[in-house]
Amino acid sequence: MKRIELDAYGAPEDVARCVEAPDVGAPDAGEVVFDVIAFPINPADIGFCRGTYRIRPPLPATPGAECVGRVTAVGGGVTHVKPGDLVINLQRENWAARRRVKAEDAVPIPAGLDLKQAAMLRINPPTALLMLSDLVDLKPGDWVIQNVANSAVGRLVVILARARGLRTVNVTRREDVFPELTALGADICLTDGPDLADRVADATRGATIPLGLDAVSGAATARIASCVKDEGTICTYGAMTGEAPSVSVADVVFRGMNFTGFMLGRFMARRTAAEIRAIYADLGDQMLKGIIHAPVDSVYAIEDIREALIRAQTGGRHGKVLVSPGGEVA
């Protein structure tokens, strides 16, 4: 069985290698075994390889925050999935050809899903969904502003906000992505810059914005905060700059801004297993209908993990880089 292992933390393309590993074996009671069909390379995976992510296990270690798989066997007492079902895995270490996991971590998804899209279901769609539902009590017609709007999460925010009757201001680094975001349902697209608040006020005709989503951090957090109403909420869920969020005393003390952070695992932990399955059933249905869709740049064989990692870190690409251990996804 092929698996990706790290012998050290460093440049992902240098430290990740494809190895032959022992098979996972048959499932015990309460366990599920599935073949991994495909997994994406996410920014968190890159950080994991570099050793800069919040999780830094002893080496050797296997990366992989998400994947899609097909169940091959179930242990005693497992009733919510059966052999042949498509599943996503709530646990890590998914850069492998086969996994054996606790049954509650194997979440069934609709059988007819496009496998490339299904590989990206576990993290980004619920991240966008829960940021729009759990942080602020948003009503139809409300505005949300976000930076990194051209990212996978940013695009999903546009789509899911539109479906809820919310309006979005979408901040990016470059203008050439505006047509694509507009086609997804973006109301306003602007490039980032020191005068962002003035341009947002002009574009929205002075509308109040209760929620700002930030994945750049550093000074960008303050720029998003400047666009949000007094006593509004700013949520940082990433740090492309590698810097801590920058907020002013005036924002905190005089404007009463609420600053918070989002991590999917923390918000999912508030929910029962049944509630989590319901979230993914709903998102899977939206994916099946084509409402949720994320662009895919390329697909690599697991043996070509070095090339896949180099591509995943290349600027200007369009969409996610996927890896298919069994060659089922091309």
Protein Blocks (a to p, Z undefined) as FASTA:
>chain_A
ZZdddfbdcdfklmgccdddddebjadehiacdddfbdcddfklmmmmnopafbdcdddd
dehjbdcdddfbdcehiakbcehiacddfbghklcfbdcddfklpccddfklcfklmmmm
mmmmmmmmmmmmmmpccdehiacddehklbmklmmmmmmmmmnopacddddfbfklmmmm
mmnopabdcdedfklmmmmmmmnnopacfbdcdfkgpjllmmmmmmpcehiacddfbdfk
opacdddfklmmmnopacddddfklmmmmpcfklmmmmmmmmmmmmmnomaccddfbdcd
fklmmmmmmmmmpghiacjddddfkomaZZ
